[in-house]
Amino acid sequence: MSIDRYKVLDLTGGIGGFSLAFEQAEFDVVCAIEGDSQNADIYKSLVRNNNLLEENILI
């Protein structure tokens, strides 16, 4: 029997700090969003399961 894990959407992907913390706390990071390409590159190199949307969501 598996235990459902909480799912998280990281709206401030940055370089992955929050996503890494959520993963260490056994949350599932469903997606992260980062608009800066340099930050996105670092995020991709640090976060193992990176479903990263590289878009600027600001209006």
Protein Blocks (a to p, Z undefined) as FASTA:
>chain_A
ZZdddddddfblmnommmmmmmmnopacfbacdfbfklmmmmmmmmmblcdddddfbZZ
